[in-house]
Amino acid sequence: MAGVAVALRRATLQARWFKPALFVLATLPAADLVWRALTVQLGPDPEHALIWATGRWALRLLLLTLAITPLRQLTGLSELARLRRMLGLWAFAYAVLHFFCYLWLVNDFSVSSVLHDAARHPFVLAGLSALLLLVPLAWTSRDAAIRRLGARRWRALHRLVYLVAPIAVFHAWWGQVAKHHTGEPKLYAAILALLLGWRAWRRLRAPPRAAV
């Protein structure tokens, strides 16, 4: 029965409709926010609701992207790797939307105000840093970039995600300290610790490479 279940999961991941369906699912949070904004259902503080929701989904999708490798290793479903690029790009898209809402709703498109905020508030600086570090990862997500950079340099560049994720968690956590709403960011921190801990454990268990 276990073999049948694995075969069914593998067939689902390989199905032509699966990636388009995942793409549509990733658009739903943004569509929901647009609908709620148009129908005035964002609550008493709509600016904060938009900024927090877009940032939340950026972080969730980033963590989901990082979860692909452990899930693939645990399940043996190599097809999961096909989803990593799409999820990473959606994480970047929500991060850009998060920054756009902050730039518009808080700073009225004033770059100088953003820089002033970054100088005064570490969590703003962290958010800007995470977004800037995501830019080269998104830009080099195409197969052409892998060929141009070479697999080794491409992999080294994309290890920046292990720096981006802790910075993004800090941004979310510290940004909610003043409102005493750190429960959700703490959950994200725990998930990130688990994902990075899994990678560290796998690296420690890996046999040493033979000297050349």
KALINCOR-V402726 format. One record per residue. SS is DSSP state (H for helix, E for strand, L for the rest). NEAR is the number of other C-alpha atoms within 12 Angstrom. Layout:
BEGIN
<<SS	NEAR> <SS	NEAR>>
END
This chain:
BEGIN
<<L	7> <H	9> <H	12> <H	10> <H	13> <H	19> <H	17> <H	15> <H	21> <H	22> <H	18> <H	19> <H	24> <H	20> <L	16> <H	12> <H	13> <H	21> <H	23> <H	16> <H	17> <H	23> <H	21> <H	17> <H	19> <H	29> <H	25> <H	18> <H	27> <H	28> <H	18> <H	20> <H	29> <H	21> <H	15> <H	18> <H	20> <H	12> <L	12> <L	17> <L	17> <L	21> <L	14> <L	11> <L	15> <H	23> <H	26> <H	24> <H	24> <H	37> <H	33> <H	31> <H	31> <H	37> <H	41> <H	34> <H	37> <H	42> <H	46> <H	34> <H	36> <H	42> <H	37> <H	31> <H	33> <H	39> <H	30> <H	30> <H	27> <H	28> <H	22> <H	23> <H	17> <H	16> <H	20> <L	18> <L	26> <H	22> <H	25> <H	31> <H	27> <H	23> <H	31> <H	30> <H	30> <H	31> <H	35> <H	40> <H	30> <H	37> <H	42> <H	41> <H	30> <H	36> <H	42> <H	29> <H	29> <H	37> <H	33> <H	26> <H	26> <H	32> <H	25> <H	20> <H	22> <H	22> <L	20> <L	15> <L	16> <L	16> <H	18> <H	13> <H	20> <H	25> <H	20> <H	15> <H	22> <H	20> <H	15> <H	13> <L	19> <H	22> <H	26> <H	31> <H	26> <H	29> <H	38> <H	34> <H	27> <H	37> <H	36> <H	24> <H	28> <H	37> <H	25> <H	23> <H	31> <H	30> <H	22> <L	27> <L	28> <L	18> <H	15> <H	13> <H	21> <H	20> <H	15> <H	14> <H	18> <L	15> <H	17> <H	14> <H	16> <H	24> <H	19> <H	17> <H	26> <H	29> <L	19> <L	25> <H	33> <H	29> <H	25> <H	36> <H	43> <H	33> <H	34> <H	44> <H	36> <H	33> <H	36> <H	43> <H	33> <H	28> <H	29> <L	24> <L	17> <L	12> <L	12> <L	13> <L	16> <L	20> <H	16> <H	24> <H	30> <H	22> <H	21> <H	31> <H	28> <H	20> <H	24> <H	34> <H	22> <H	18> <H	27> <H	25> <H	19> <H	22> <H	23> <H	15> <H	14> <H	16> <H	13> <H	11> <H	11> <L	11> <L	8> <L	8> <L	8> <L	6> <L	4> <L	3>>
END
